[in-house]
Amino acid sequence: MAVPKWHRSKSRQGQRRMHIFLKAPKFEACKKCAKPVLAHTLCQNCGTYRGREVIDVLAKLDKKQRKQKEKELARQEGATPIESKDLNPEQLSKSS
């Protein structure tokens, strides 16, 4: 049976293993509701994927929750989208 010839210190062991760790998941903002969503997955808040509605989120909710969700989605759709926040000076003067 093979036996190590030399003692490997904890420092050397840590240096060998320094690339072995969990990486934090990368989140993106949903284009419709601006909630953080994992890349390449549909948004659980609004049910959209790549700009189109995939699932009806309101179908599984009861009446009280459905009304709250409808109000929330209407409020978010009325807000400015993420891409339009970067306005040039001409657009700012027109909106004022």
C-alpha positions in Angstrom: 0.0 0.0 0.0 1.3 3.5 -0.9 2.2 5.8 2.0 3.1 9.5 1.6 6.8 10.0 2.0 6.6 13.6 3.3 4.1 15.4 5.5 2.1 18.0 3.5 1.4 21.1 5.6 -2.1 22.6 5.9 -0.8 25.6 4.0 0.3 23.5 1.0 -2.9 21.6 1.1 -4.9 24.8 1.0 -2.8 26.1 -1.9 -3.6 22.9 -3.8 -7.3 23.2 -3.1 -7.7 27.0 -3.6 -9.6 26.6 -6.9 -12.1 24.1 -5.4 -15.0 26.2 -4.1 -18.6 27.1 -4.9 -19.2 30.0 -7.2 -22.1 32.4 -6.6 -24.9 32.1 -9.1 -25.1 34.9 -11.7 -28.4 36.8 -11.7 -29.8 39.0 -14.4 -32.7 41.4 -14.2 -36.0 40.3 -15.8 -36.8 42.5 -18.8 -40.5 42.8 -17.8 -40.5 43.1 -14.0 -36.8 43.9 -13.2 -36.6 41.1 -10.6 -33.4 39.1 -10.3 -33.6 35.9 -12.3 -31.1 33.1 -13.0 -29.8 33.2 -16.6 -31.6 31.0 -19.1 -34.6 30.5 -16.8 -38.1 32.0 -16.8 -39.1 34.6 -14.3 -41.2 33.1 -11.5 -42.7 36.6 -10.7 -44.2 37.4 -14.1 -43.9 34.1 -16.0 -41.9 35.5 -19.0 -38.9 34.1 -20.8 -37.0 36.1 -23.4 -39.8 38.7 -23.7 -42.8 36.3 -24.1 -45.2 34.9 -21.6 -44.5 31.2 -21.0 -46.7 30.4 -18.0 -49.7 32.2 -16.6 -48.7 33.1 -13.1 -52.2 34.3 -12.1 -53.9 31.0 -12.9 -52.6 29.2 -9.8 -53.5 32.0 -7.4 -56.7 32.4 -5.4 -58.9 35.5 -5.9 -57.3 37.7 -3.3 -53.7 36.9 -4.3 -54.6 37.3 -8.0 -55.9 40.9 -7.4 -52.7 41.8 -5.5 -50.5 40.3 -8.3 -52.4 42.1 -11.0 -51.9 45.4 -9.2 -48.3 44.7 -8.8 -47.8 43.8 -12.4 -49.7 46.8 -13.6 -47.5 49.1 -11.4 -44.4 47.5 -12.8 -45.5 47.8 -16.4 -46.2 51.5 -15.8 -42.6 52.0 -14.6 -39.8 52.7 -17.0 -38.0 49.7 -18.4 -34.4 49.1 -17.6 -33.0 50.0 -21.0 -34.8 53.4 -21.1 -33.1 54.6 -17.9 -30.0 55.7 -19.8 -31.3 58.9 -21.5 -29.3 61.4 -23.4 -29.7 65.2 -22.7 -32.1 65.7 -25.6 -34.5 63.1 -24.3 -34.3 64.5 -20.7 -35.3 68.0 -22.0 -38.3 66.5 -23.9 -39.6 64.6 -20.9 -39.4 67.6 -18.5 
